[in-house]
Every structure is written in structure tokens, then in C-alpha cells.
Amino acid sequence: MNLHKLFHSIPEFSEMTNAELDTLERAMVVRDHPDGETFLCQTSGANDLFLIVDGEVEIVHEESSAHGEQIVKTMHPGELVGLHSLITHRPSDVCCRAKGKTVLASLPLSAFNLLYQANSALTHHFQRVIARQLVRDYREVTDVLKGMMFAEDEQQAEQVLSEHISGS
């Protein structure tokens, strides 16, 4: 599969040259995931960084309490999955599973480390992609927390969280 078209549609990759995108594409493995397949599990560390090529990914927190499973977020093509666990070298706090047929491009941990730690133009562009994703994640979390914090009652706080999860 040619990932160039997808890379060019994602603003974070726009600073990369065609040669850099070729290098990144060669390092990635594209794979189909059937509906409901879990590809990153809670409490296990990530061994890959995933780029959603097609379909959606549900980010799920499996609580041990009576609440059970909670869908935290639905992610879409062009977004990165597994980043936090990969960077921190800590187990994931969530599970990631395909919502419908999903196509993911994975970047193995060894390739991620090379791209992230080398001293090249590609490395700097890749680090900016990672930083922008982290900033988006941080802003999203703080917006939801502010909405819940300033809610007038518990029902309104639950509405804020529900809107975040459904993407409205």
C-alpha cells in the first residue's frame, strides 16, 4: 500500500520531503484488522506506533469496578495510536481495538527509536509529528476536564464526557 497519499493529507507530515516519507513508509507495516480486534492491551507496553490508515479505533478503559468497560475516545484516519506507552516505556492505561474493518500502519519500536533518536532532518520532522500529537491529546484532555469541572451538576459533567467520547 502506498502511504504517500495519506501522509500528504496529514498536516503533521507536510514538512517532510518525499525522500523522508519514503523512508518512513519503508519502515511501516500495513495490516488489516477485523472489527473488534484488540491490538494494544491495557497493562502491556506498546511495541509499535500505529497510524490509522482507514477505519476507526476505539480507545477503551477496562475498569475492574462495577462500571466495566468504558470507551474513552474514537480515533480516525491520520491519528497515531500507542504513542504514550511507546514514549514512556510504561504499560498502556487503555486498550485499542478496531471499530469496523480497520487498516493500520505500524512502526516497530526499534524503527521508532531510530527515527526518534537519530540526528537527521527526518528525525526532527518526526519529533514534531510526535509533539503535535501530544499537544492535541493534552488539549483534548484539559478541555474535557474543564468542561466537567465547571459543570453545574453531575448530569452536565456526564454530558460533557459523553460528547467527548461520541466526538460531537
PEUR-V16659 format. One record per residue. N is the residue number from 1. SS is DSSP state (A for helix, B for strand, O for the rest). PHI is phi in degrees with one decimal (* if undefined). OMEGA is omega in whole degrees, -180 to 180 (none if undefined). Layout:
<<N SS PHI OMEGA> <N SS PHI OMEGA>>
This chain:
<<1 O * 178> <2 O -87.7 -179> <3 O -86.2 -177> <4 A -54.7 -178> <5 A -60.1 178> <6 A -65.3 180> <7 A -55.5 -179> <8 A -68.6 179> <9 A -86.6 -178> <10 O -104.4 -176> <11 A -52.8 -178> <12 A -61.9 -178> <13 A -95.1 -173> <14 O -65.4 -179> <15 O -79.9 -177> <16 O -81.5 177> <17 O -78.4 177> <18 A -59.9 178> <19 A -63.6 179> <20 A -66.4 178> <21 A -65.6 176> <22 A -60.9 180> <23 A -62.1 179> <24 A -62.8 -180> <25 A -61.6 179> <26 A -63.9 -179> <27 A -82.1 -175> <28 B -100.1 177> <29 B -115.5 -179> <30 B -96.9 -177> <31 B -146.5 174> <32 B -81.7 177> <33 B -126.7 180> <34 O -72.0 178> <35 O -51.8 175> <36 O 86.5 -180> <37 O -70.3 176> <38 B -90.5 -179> <39 B -116.9 173> <40 B -142.2 -174> <41 O -105.1 176> <42 O -61.1 179> <43 O 75.6 174> <44 O -111.2 179> <45 O -75.7 179> <46 O -80.5 175> <47 O -108.7 -178> <48 B -145.5 168> <49 B -101.6 -176> <50 B -110.2 173> <51 B -112.2 180> <52 B -75.6 -180> <53 B -91.0 -178> <54 B -152.1 180> <55 B 94.0 -178> <56 B -134.7 178> <57 B -126.2 175> <58 B -92.4 174> <59 B -97.7 -171> <60 B -124.1 174> <61 B -108.3 -179> <62 B -98.9 -178> <63 O -81.5 178> <64 O -89.8 -179> <65 O -86.0 -179> <66 O -68.1 -179> <67 O -69.2 -179> <68 O 72.0 -176> <69 B -77.0 177> <70 B -128.4 175> <71 B -79.0 -176> <72 B -88.0 -173> <73 B -166.0 170> <74 B -114.2 -178> <75 B -107.5 -170> <76 O -125.6 -180> <77 O -52.2 -180> <78 O 94.2 -179> <79 O -95.5 -180> <80 B -96.8 -179> <81 B -125.7 178> <82 O 91.9 -174> <83 A -63.8 -174> <84 A -61.0 -180> <85 A -65.8 -179> <86 A -65.9 -178> <87 A -72.1 -175> <88 A -85.3 -176> <89 O 57.8 179> <90 O -121.2 177> <91 O -59.4 179> <92 O -70.9 176> <93 O -88.5 -175> <94 O -137.7 170> <95 B -108.3 177> <96 B -121.5 -180> <97 B -139.7 -180> <98 B -68.0 175> <99 B -110.9 -170> <100 B 78.3 178> <101 B -65.4 -175> <102 B -131.5 176> <103 B -112.5 -179> <104 B -123.1 170> <105 B -106.9 -178> <106 B -106.8 176> <107 B -114.2 -178> <108 B -59.0 -179> <109 A -53.7 -179> <110 A -62.5 178> <111 A -68.6 177> <112 A -58.1 -179> <113 A -61.5 178> <114 A -62.7 -180> <115 A -67.7 -175> <116 A -82.4 -172> <117 A -108.6 -179> <118 O -71.0 179> <119 O -112.6 179> <120 O -148.3 178> <121 A -62.0 179> <122 A -59.9 179> <123 A -58.8 -179> <124 A -65.9 177> <125 A -65.7 -180> <126 A -63.9 178> <127 A -62.2 177> <128 A -67.9 176> <129 A -58.6 180> <130 A -62.3 -179> <131 A -61.0 -180> <132 A -65.1 177> <133 A -63.7 179> <134 A -63.9 178> <135 A -63.8 178> <136 A -60.1 180> <137 A -61.7 -180> <138 A -62.3 180> <139 A -62.4 -180> <140 A -61.9 -180> <141 A -64.3 -179> <142 A -67.0 177> <143 A -63.0 179> <144 A -65.7 180> <145 A -62.3 178> <146 A -62.9 179> <147 A -59.6 180> <148 A -72.9 -178> <149 A -66.1 -177> <150 O -94.7 177> <151 O -65.4 -178> <152 O -76.7 179> <153 O -154.4 -178> <154 A -62.8 180> <155 A -63.6 179> <156 A -66.3 177> <157 A -63.0 177> <158 A -64.4 177> <159 A -63.3 178> <160 A -59.1 -180> <161 A -65.0 180> <162 A -63.1 178> <163 A -65.5 177> <164 A -63.0 -177> <165 A -65.2 -178> <166 A -79.3 178> <167 O 83.2 -180> <168 O -83.0 none>>
